[in-house]
Amino acid sequence: MAMKIRLARGGSNKRPFYSIVASDSRMPRDGRFIEKLGTYNPLLAKDSEDRVKMNMERVQYWLSQGAQPTDRVARFLEAAGVRAKATRANMKKAEPGDKAKKRAEEKAAKAASAE
């Protein structure tokens, strides 16, 4: 059985609240899970200690059993110091396109000629 540690969404419209759960990867996102490991409330301030709560003992257990955390849960574990920080490839998504680059060059040239 392929296990995942992932988020299950709760809350109402535009008021998300997530449970951190251990579940079979074949189950739906908000469907059946094996164990609830914690909570995540994205509406709280980033420095609030109630934003992410996890039962680290149980998380360690599931990781030792071979459960794979999703990207977001892996970031929570990195912040808690349980997992080593992974390098992430941006894949040039943040880089502007060709037309935007040309516009920026033209704007810079205009500013230079104005001086």
N, C-alpha and C positions, 0 to 999 in steps of 0.2 A: 504494500500500500504506500503510495507516494504522499508523504505528509508535508503540509505547509503551515507556517505560522503567518497569519495574515489578518487583515482588518475585515470585520463584518459591520456594515453600516446600519445604524439605527437612527432615531430622531425623526423629526418631522421635516416637511419641505423647508429648505434653506436654513435648517438648524441641525447640521450633521453631528452625530455622536457615534464613535466607533468602538467596537469591542475587539480586543486583540485575542484571536482564537487559534487553537491548533485544530486543523481539520484535514480531511482527505482532499487532495487537490482536485478530485473529480466532482466534488460537491459544489453547488452554487455558492456565490459570494455570501449571501445572507442566509444560506440554508443550514443544513445539519453540520454541527461541529462536535469535536470530541471533548474539548475542554476550553473554558474561558480563562485566559492568562492575564488579562488586564484591560485597561480602557485608554482611549485617546479622545480628547475633546479639543478640536481645532479652533473653537471659538474663544478659548481662554488665551491670555497673553503668553507669548513665547517663553518668558522667564518664570511662568507660574509652575510650581511643582505638581499641581493637580492636572496639568495638561496631558501628561503621559504617566500612567501608573501601570506597573507590571509586577507580577509575582516572579522575581528573577530565579528563584529556586526551580519553579516548574518550567520556565523558559529554558534554563540550562538542561533540564531533564529531556525536553523534547528535542533540543539541539543534539544532545548525545544520542538520541534515538534515530537521528538522521533527518529530522524535519528541516526543510529549507525555508528561511524567512523571505518574504517578498521584499522588494526594494525599500518601501517605506518603513517596514518593521526593521529591516537591517539598519536603516539610519537611526532608529530609536535605540537599537542595541549598541551601535557605535557611540552614540551620545552617552549611554550608560556605562561604557567601557567594557562591555562583555565581548564585543567583536572587534577585530582589527579594522581600521579604516580602509575601505576599498577605494581603488582609483576608479574614476568614472570617466568614460569617453563622452565628450559633448557631441561628437559627430557633426560638428560645424553647424548645428542648429541655430546658434546665437549669432553666427556670422551674417552680416548683411548681404543682400544679393548684388548682382553686377550693376543694376541700374542705381541702386542706393549708393554704391561705392562711387560711381561716376558723378552723381549729384553732390556727394560730399567733396570730391576732388574739385569740381567746378566752384563750389561755395568757398573752398579754401583758396583757390586761385583768385577769385573775386576779392576776397578779404585781403590777400597779399597785394594785389594791384591797387586797391584803395589806399593802402598805407603808403 
